[in-house]
Amino acid sequence: MIVFDLINDEAPLFIEGVEYLSNKDLIAKNEVIGITEGNRWHEEAKRLKCTNRLHYFDQLDSEKINIKKELNRISKTYDNFNLYACDRYLIKKDTNYQQKMVVYTYLFYEQLFTQGVSHYFTTGIAYTYNLISYQVSKRFKVKHISFYGTRIRNKTAISLDVSNTFNFVSMQFKEFDISKVTQEMYKPIDTFVNKPKQPLYMKNAINASTIKGVFVKEFFIRFNKFYFKGKHKYDLFTRSPFELSLFKLKKILNAKKINLLHDSIFEKPNYNEKYFIFPLHMQPEASTLVLAPFQVNQKTTIINISKLIPPNIKIYVKEHKSALGQHTMSFYKELKQYPNIKMISHNENMFDLIKGSLGTINLSSTVGLESLFLKKPSVVLGNVFYNDSGLTFKVNSYKELGAIVNQLSKDDFDIEDKFKNYSAKLAYYIYCLERNSYPFEFNVAKLDTKKRVLASENIEGFANCVKSFLNL
């Protein structure tokens, strides 16, 4: 049995991919189960055999499960790291609700994965239910497959864990030998250096700091689903249209205020001084909540870094274009109190900043990968796939970070002296990434992205990825 996660907004791509494989007689629909959530994607999923997670929760309610007893069992059976804090929606609920959701989610996946399930296809790891499904899949030997963009081209890679590891990329990269590296493998690096591009997800309307027409359409769609389709009491993902609109409106208005006060908040970069870059991350997002759980408070992280760097060096805190409006004036004001912290505008060119820097310090940002391309030290505080290149400075404590910062601050530091065969290893890693990723866009099917995501060639690319993984 093969299971697909149809809970979140990537569900339409999963549904169409199964339909494609079924029409090609590569997969039988009676061998597929979709997991739905209340009324979310209910109509679209009718073509598949589905199990509704929240209806199972209703059944557990009637059985009056002993939550305390189950929590004790779960604590002894599984690795439960970061279960509550990782979920931006669950953490807002009261303690009893959160504990019940954790127990019910474990019970749901335990009963599901004992039904002869071989593969479970899900989204990128972002919520409590993702972490739980992974723990249960390990116990019952179910292959747990999640999808992530490679951040270089419009391609998607597979992860078999919850740490953003691109397992097949890493497996091939372990076979690195300089004799295997060809001149052709250097071309993607040369292309990026000469004409760098930002990831496609940056264009999603949800990341905008201005009013988009799509927001109005989305409001009425959400209004209909929230008030007329019925929202289940355990449904955390179907949010009030007013709550979401208020969040977006506050962000847009704050972004306008920041732009008006732009020159009093941000400083121009001085390429004659020494500096490290810290790129601000979008929040709340899996990039911090899941991949850097000890660095969720970015302001505290930046201040801690400022305590570690020599007094003649600055930290350039670069605002994220998509996060503009999320940070308050007091956020900027407090950071600017430190003489070795500079706020850098979202309008500044990140690639120019990287080129002039001593290196980048980030949580799980694409900026760290871009640093590798530009031969600048990439210090990483979280879990991210490109750590497996062996070319980043992955740190697990501020003590380690302090030692690395001092090393990188020396005038005679040379990254190619630090990492033997740096260029060849990077070229081979990108080659492995290219070889072990698939030509389709894994993204939410929102109004602004739906046409791209559900284009016939994108569905075919996704279906071929699933087909290759199932050895069909």
C-alpha positions as CSV (number, residue, x, y, z in Angstrom):
1,M,0.0,0.0,0.0
2,I,1.2,3.5,-0.9
3,V,0.1,6.5,1.1
4,F,0.0,10.2,0.0
5,D,-0.3,13.1,2.4
6,L,-3.2,15.3,1.1
7,I,-3.4,17.6,4.1
8,N,-1.6,20.7,2.9
9,D,-1.6,22.9,-0.2
10,E,0.6,20.6,-2.2
11,A,-2.2,18.0,-2.2
12,P,-3.4,18.8,-5.8
13,L,-0.1,17.9,-7.3
14,F,-0.1,14.5,-5.4
15,I,-3.6,13.8,-6.6
16,E,-2.9,14.6,-10.2
17,G,0.4,12.6,-10.0
18,V,-1.5,9.5,-8.9
19,E,-4.1,10.1,-11.6
20,Y,-1.3,10.3,-14.2
21,L,0.3,7.0,-13.0
22,S,-3.1,5.3,-12.9
23,N,-4.0,6.3,-16.4
24,K,-0.6,4.9,-17.6
25,D,-1.5,1.6,-15.8
26,L,1.6,2.1,-13.6
27,I,-0.2,2.1,-10.4
28,A,-3.6,0.7,-9.3
29,K,-5.8,3.2,-7.3
30,N,-6.8,0.5,-4.9
31,E,-3.2,0.3,-3.8
32,V,-3.2,4.0,-2.9
33,I,-4.5,5.8,0.2
34,G,-4.7,9.5,0.6
35,I,-4.7,11.2,4.0
36,T,-7.2,14.0,4.1
37,E,-7.9,16.5,6.9
38,G,-11.5,17.5,7.6
39,N,-12.9,19.1,4.5
40,R,-9.5,20.2,3.1
41,W,-9.1,19.1,-0.5
42,H,-12.1,16.9,0.1
43,E,-13.6,17.4,-3.4
44,E,-10.3,17.0,-5.3
45,A,-9.5,13.8,-3.4
46,K,-12.7,12.0,-4.2
47,R,-11.0,10.3,-7.1
48,L,-8.8,8.4,-4.6
49,K,-9.5,6.1,-1.7
50,C,-8.9,8.3,1.4
51,T,-8.7,8.1,5.2
52,N,-9.7,11.2,7.0
53,R,-7.3,11.9,9.9
54,L,-9.7,14.1,11.8
55,H,-12.6,11.6,11.5
56,Y,-10.3,9.1,13.2
57,F,-9.7,11.6,15.9
58,D,-13.4,11.8,16.4
59,Q,-13.4,8.0,16.9
60,L,-10.6,8.3,19.5
61,D,-12.7,10.9,21.3
62,S,-15.5,8.4,21.7
63,E,-13.0,5.8,23.0
64,K,-11.9,8.2,25.8
65,I,-8.2,7.6,25.3
66,N,-6.0,7.9,28.5
67,I,-3.8,10.8,27.2
68,K,-1.4,10.6,30.1
69,K,-0.9,6.9,29.7
70,E,-0.3,7.2,26.0
71,L,2.2,10.1,26.4
72,N,4.2,7.8,28.7
73,R,4.2,5.0,26.1
74,I,5.1,7.4,23.3
75,S,7.9,8.9,25.3
76,K,9.4,5.5,25.8
77,T,8.9,4.3,22.3
78,Y,9.9,7.2,20.1
79,D,12.4,10.1,19.7
80,N,10.1,13.0,20.3
81,F,12.5,15.9,19.7
82,N,10.9,19.3,19.1
83,L,7.3,17.9,18.8
84,Y,5.5,20.9,20.2
85,A,7.7,23.9,19.4
86,C,8.1,23.1,15.7
87,D,4.4,23.7,14.8
88,R,3.4,27.3,14.3
89,Y,-0.3,26.5,14.7
90,L,-0.4,23.8,17.3
91,I,1.7,25.8,19.7
92,K,-1.0,28.5,20.0
93,K,-3.4,26.0,21.5
94,D,-3.8,25.1,25.2
95,T,-1.7,22.4,26.8
96,N,-4.4,19.7,26.9
97,Y,-5.3,20.3,23.3
98,Q,-1.6,20.0,22.2
99,Q,-1.1,16.8,24.2
100,K,-4.2,15.2,22.8
101,M,-3.2,16.1,19.2
102,V,0.2,14.5,19.7
103,V,-1.3,11.3,21.1
104,Y,-4.0,11.1,18.4
105,T,-1.5,11.7,15.6
106,Y,0.7,8.9,16.9
107,L,-2.3,6.6,17.2
108,F,-3.4,7.5,13.7
109,Y,-0.1,6.7,12.0
110,E,0.4,3.6,14.1
111,Q,-2.9,2.1,12.9
112,L,-2.3,3.3,9.3
113,F,1.3,2.0,8.9
114,T,0.4,-1.5,10.2
115,Q,-1.9,-2.0,7.2
116,G,0.9,-3.1,4.8
117,V,2.1,0.4,3.9
118,S,5.4,0.4,2.0
119,H,5.8,4.1,1.1
120,Y,4.5,7.4,2.5
121,F,4.8,10.5,0.3
122,T,4.5,13.8,2.2
123,T,5.4,17.5,1.9
124,G,8.6,19.1,3.2
125,I,8.8,18.6,7.0
126,A,7.1,21.6,8.6
127,Y,4.7,20.5,11.3
128,T,4.2,18.2,14.3
129,Y,2.4,15.6,12.2
130,N,5.4,15.4,9.8
131,L,7.8,14.6,12.7
132,I,5.4,12.0,14.1
133,S,4.8,10.3,10.8
134,Y,8.5,10.0,10.4
135,Q,9.0,8.4,13.9
136,V,6.2,5.9,13.3
137,S,7.5,5.1,9.8
138,K,10.9,4.2,11.2
139,R,9.3,1.9,13.7
140,F,7.2,0.1,11.1
141,K,9.8,0.2,8.3
142,V,7.8,2.4,6.0
143,K,9.8,4.6,3.5
144,H,9.1,8.2,4.4
145,I,9.6,10.4,1.4
146,S,9.4,14.2,1.4
147,F,10.1,16.7,-1.3
148,Y,12.2,19.9,-1.4
149,G,13.3,22.4,-4.1
150,T,17.0,22.3,-4.8
151,R,17.2,26.1,-4.7
152,I,19.4,26.3,-7.8
153,R,17.2,25.3,-10.7
154,N,13.5,24.5,-10.8
155,K,14.1,21.0,-9.7
156,T,13.1,18.9,-6.7
157,A,15.1,16.5,-4.5
158,I,13.9,13.7,-2.1
159,S,14.6,13.5,1.6
160,L,14.2,10.4,3.7
161,D,14.5,12.0,7.1
162,V,13.4,15.2,8.9
163,S,16.8,17.0,8.7
164,N,16.6,18.2,5.1
165,T,19.1,15.6,4.0
166,F,19.0,14.8,0.3
167,N,19.9,11.2,0.8
168,F,20.6,10.1,-2.7
169,V,22.7,13.2,-3.4
170,S,24.7,12.5,-0.3
171,M,25.1,8.8,-1.2
172,Q,26.6,9.6,-4.6
173,F,28.8,12.4,-3.2
174,K,30.4,10.0,-0.8
175,E,32.0,8.4,-3.8
176,F,33.9,11.7,-4.6
177,D,37.2,11.2,-6.2
178,I,39.0,14.0,-8.0
179,S,39.5,11.8,-11.0
180,K,35.7,11.7,-11.5
181,V,35.4,15.5,-11.9
182,T,35.2,16.7,-15.5
183,Q,35.3,20.2,-16.9
184,E,31.6,19.9,-17.8
185,M,30.8,19.7,-14.0
186,Y,32.1,23.2,-13.4
187,K,29.6,24.8,-15.9
188,P,26.7,25.2,-13.4
189,I,29.0,27.0,-11.0
190,D,30.3,29.3,-13.8
191,T,26.7,30.0,-14.9
192,F,25.6,30.9,-11.4
193,V,28.6,33.1,-10.7
194,N,28.2,35.0,-14.0
195,K,24.4,35.3,-13.8
196,P,23.0,34.4,-10.3
197,K,19.3,33.8,-9.9
198,Q,17.1,33.7,-6.8
199,P,14.9,30.7,-6.1
200,L,11.5,30.5,-7.7
201,Y,9.6,30.3,-4.4
202,M,10.6,34.0,-3.8
203,K,8.0,34.9,-6.4
204,N,5.0,33.3,-4.5
205,A,2.4,36.0,-3.8
206,I,2.2,34.9,-0.1
207,N,5.7,36.3,0.2
208,A,4.8,39.7,-1.2
209,S,4.9,42.9,0.9
210,T,2.4,44.7,-1.4
211,I,-1.3,44.2,-2.1
212,K,-1.9,41.6,-4.8
213,G,-5.2,41.0,-6.6
214,V,-4.9,37.3,-5.7
215,F,-5.3,38.2,-2.0
216,V,-8.9,39.3,-2.6
217,K,-9.8,36.2,-4.5
218,E,-8.2,34.0,-1.9
219,F,-10.1,35.8,0.9
220,F,-13.5,34.8,-0.6
221,I,-12.3,31.2,-1.3
222,R,-11.2,30.9,2.3
223,F,-14.4,32.6,3.6
224,N,-16.5,30.0,1.8
225,K,-14.4,27.1,3.1
226,F,-14.2,28.4,6.6
227,Y,-17.8,29.4,7.1
228,F,-19.9,27.3,4.7
229,K,-17.9,24.0,4.2
230,G,-17.5,23.4,7.9
231,K,-14.2,23.5,9.9
232,H,-13.4,20.5,12.1
233,K,-12.5,21.2,15.7
234,Y,-9.1,19.5,15.2
235,D,-8.4,21.2,11.8
236,L,-5.4,23.5,12.4
237,F,-4.7,24.4,8.8
238,T,-8.0,25.9,7.6
239,R,-7.5,29.4,9.0
240,S,-10.0,32.2,9.3
241,P,-9.9,34.4,6.3
242,F,-10.0,37.4,8.6
243,E,-7.0,36.2,10.6
244,L,-4.9,35.6,7.5
245,S,-6.0,38.9,5.9
246,L,-5.2,40.8,9.0
247,F,-1.8,39.3,9.2
248,K,-1.1,40.2,5.5
249,L,-2.5,43.7,6.0
250,K,-0.3,44.4,9.0
251,K,2.7,43.2,7.1
252,I,1.9,45.4,4.1
253,L,1.3,48.5,6.2
254,N,4.4,47.9,8.2
255,A,6.4,47.4,5.1
256,K,5.2,50.8,3.8
257,K,6.2,52.4,7.1
258,I,9.7,50.7,6.9
259,N,10.1,52.0,3.3
260,L,9.2,55.5,4.4
261,L,11.8,55.4,7.1
262,H,14.2,53.3,5.0
263,D,17.3,55.5,5.4
264,S,17.0,55.9,9.1
265,I,16.7,52.1,9.6
266,F,19.2,50.7,7.1
267,E,22.8,51.6,6.4
268,K,24.7,51.4,3.1
269,P,27.3,48.6,3.0
270,N,30.9,49.7,3.2
271,Y,32.9,47.3,1.1
272,N,36.2,48.6,2.6
273,E,35.3,47.3,6.0
274,K,35.4,43.7,7.2
275,Y,32.0,42.1,7.8
276,F,30.0,38.8,8.0
277,I,26.5,38.6,6.6
278,F,23.5,37.3,8.6
279,P,20.5,36.9,6.3
280,L,17.2,37.3,8.1
281,H,14.9,34.3,7.6
282,M,11.2,34.2,7.0
283,Q,9.2,33.4,10.1
284,P,7.3,31.5,11.2
285,E,8.7,28.9,8.7
286,A,10.2,25.4,8.8
287,S,13.6,27.0,8.0
288,T,13.8,28.0,11.7
289,L,11.1,26.0,13.6
290,V,12.3,22.6,12.2
291,L,15.7,23.1,10.7
292,A,17.2,25.5,13.4
293,P,15.0,24.9,16.5
294,F,17.5,26.5,18.9
295,Q,17.8,29.7,16.9
296,V,14.1,30.6,16.4
297,N,14.6,34.0,18.1
298,Q,16.8,35.6,15.4
299,K,17.3,38.8,17.3
300,T,18.8,36.9,20.2
301,T,21.0,34.8,17.8
302,I,22.3,38.0,16.1
303,I,23.1,39.6,19.4
304,N,24.9,36.4,20.5
305,I,27.0,36.4,17.4
306,S,27.9,40.0,17.9
307,K,29.5,39.0,21.2
308,L,31.8,36.6,19.4
309,I,33.3,38.7,16.6
310,P,36.3,40.9,17.0
311,P,35.5,44.6,17.5
312,N,36.9,45.7,14.2
313,I,34.4,43.5,12.3
314,K,30.7,44.1,11.6
315,I,27.7,41.8,11.2
316,Y,25.6,42.9,8.2
317,V,22.1,41.8,9.0
318,K,20.4,41.7,5.6
319,E,16.6,42.1,5.6
320,H,14.7,39.4,3.6
321,K,12.6,40.8,0.7
322,S,9.8,38.5,1.5
323,A,9.9,39.2,5.2
324,L,9.7,42.9,4.9
325,G,7.0,44.1,7.2
326,Q,7.2,41.2,9.6
327,H,9.8,42.8,11.9
328,T,8.9,45.7,14.1
329,M,10.7,49.0,14.5
330,S,11.8,47.9,18.0
331,F,13.4,44.8,16.4
332,Y,15.6,47.1,14.2
333,K,16.2,49.6,17.0
334,E,17.4,47.1,19.5
335,L,19.9,45.5,17.0
336,K,21.2,48.9,15.9
337,Q,22.2,49.6,19.5
338,Y,25.2,47.3,19.0
339,P,28.0,49.2,17.3
340,N,29.1,46.0,15.4
341,I,25.7,45.3,13.9
342,K,24.5,47.0,10.8
343,M,21.0,46.7,9.3
344,I,21.3,46.3,5.5
345,S,18.4,47.0,3.2
346,H,16.4,44.3,1.4
347,N,17.2,46.4,-1.7
348,E,20.9,45.7,-1.6
349,N,22.3,43.0,-3.9
350,M,23.0,39.9,-1.9
351,F,25.5,38.5,-4.3
352,D,27.6,41.7,-4.2
353,L,27.4,41.6,-0.4
354,I,28.6,38.0,-0.3
355,K,31.5,38.8,-2.6
356,G,32.7,41.6,-0.3
357,S,32.3,39.7,2.9
358,L,34.4,37.5,5.2
359,G,31.6,34.9,4.9
360,T,28.0,34.3,5.8
361,I,26.5,33.1,9.0
362,N,23.0,31.6,8.5
363,L,20.5,29.2,9.9
364,S,19.4,27.2,6.9
365,S,19.2,29.9,4.2
366,T,19.9,29.6,0.4
367,V,22.5,32.3,1.1
368,G,24.8,29.7,2.6
369,L,24.7,27.7,-0.7
370,E,25.3,30.9,-2.7
371,S,28.4,31.5,-0.5
372,L,29.8,28.2,-1.6
373,F,29.4,29.1,-5.2
374,L,31.2,32.4,-4.6
375,K,34.0,30.8,-2.6
376,K,33.1,32.5,0.6
377,P,33.0,30.7,4.0
378,S,29.4,29.4,4.8
379,V,28.8,29.1,8.5
380,V,25.6,27.1,9.2
381,L,23.8,27.0,12.6
382,G,21.0,24.7,11.4
383,N,20.3,21.6,9.3
384,V,20.3,22.1,5.6
385,F,21.1,19.7,2.7
386,Y,24.2,21.5,1.4
387,N,26.0,20.8,4.7
388,D,26.6,17.3,3.2
389,S,29.0,19.0,0.7
390,G,31.5,19.0,3.5
391,L,32.4,22.6,2.5
392,T,30.3,24.4,5.2
393,F,31.3,25.3,8.7
394,K,28.5,23.5,10.6
395,V,28.4,24.6,14.2
396,N,26.5,23.2,17.1
397,S,27.3,25.7,19.8
398,Y,28.3,29.3,20.3
399,K,31.7,28.1,21.6
400,E,32.3,26.4,18.2
401,L,31.0,29.5,16.4
402,G,33.4,31.8,18.3
403,A,36.4,29.6,17.3
404,I,35.3,29.5,13.6
405,V,34.7,33.3,13.5
406,N,38.2,34.0,14.8
407,Q,39.6,31.6,12.2
408,L,37.8,33.3,9.4
409,S,38.7,36.7,10.6
410,K,42.4,36.2,10.1
411,D,44.0,38.1,7.1
412,D,45.7,35.0,5.8
413,F,42.5,32.7,5.8
414,D,42.0,31.0,2.4
415,I,39.0,28.8,1.9
416,E,40.8,26.6,-0.7
417,D,43.6,26.0,1.9
418,K,41.0,25.0,4.5
419,F,39.1,22.6,2.2
420,K,41.3,20.4,0.0
421,N,40.0,20.3,-3.6
422,Y,37.3,22.9,-2.8
423,S,36.3,23.7,-6.4
424,A,36.4,20.1,-7.5
425,K,34.3,19.0,-4.5
426,L,31.7,21.7,-5.1
427,A,31.5,20.9,-8.8
428,Y,31.0,17.2,-8.0
429,Y,28.4,18.0,-5.3
430,I,26.4,20.2,-7.7
431,Y,26.7,17.4,-10.3
432,C,25.3,14.9,-7.7
433,L,22.5,17.3,-6.9
434,E,21.6,17.6,-10.5
435,R,21.8,13.9,-11.1
436,N,19.6,13.1,-8.1
437,S,16.9,15.7,-8.5
438,Y,13.8,15.8,-10.7
439,P,12.6,18.3,-13.3
440,F,9.4,19.6,-11.7
441,E,8.4,22.3,-9.3
442,F,7.2,21.1,-5.9
443,N,5.1,24.0,-4.6
444,V,1.7,24.8,-3.1
445,A,-1.2,25.0,-5.6
446,K,-2.4,28.5,-4.7
447,L,-4.1,30.9,-7.1
448,D,-0.8,32.5,-8.2
449,T,1.1,29.2,-8.5
450,K,-1.6,26.7,-9.5
451,K,-1.1,27.1,-13.3
452,R,2.6,26.3,-13.0
453,V,2.3,23.5,-10.4
454,L,-0.6,21.7,-12.2
455,A,0.8,22.2,-15.7
456,S,0.8,18.8,-17.6
457,E,4.6,18.8,-17.8
458,N,5.0,19.5,-14.1
459,I,2.5,16.7,-13.2
460,E,4.4,14.3,-15.5
461,G,7.7,15.3,-13.9
462,F,6.3,14.6,-10.4
463,A,4.8,11.3,-11.5
464,N,8.1,10.2,-13.1
465,C,9.8,10.9,-9.8
466,V,7.3,8.8,-7.9
467,K,7.6,6.1,-10.6
468,S,11.4,5.9,-10.3
469,F,11.2,5.7,-6.5
470,L,8.7,2.9,-6.6
471,N,10.7,1.1,-9.4
472,L,7.6,1.0,-11.6
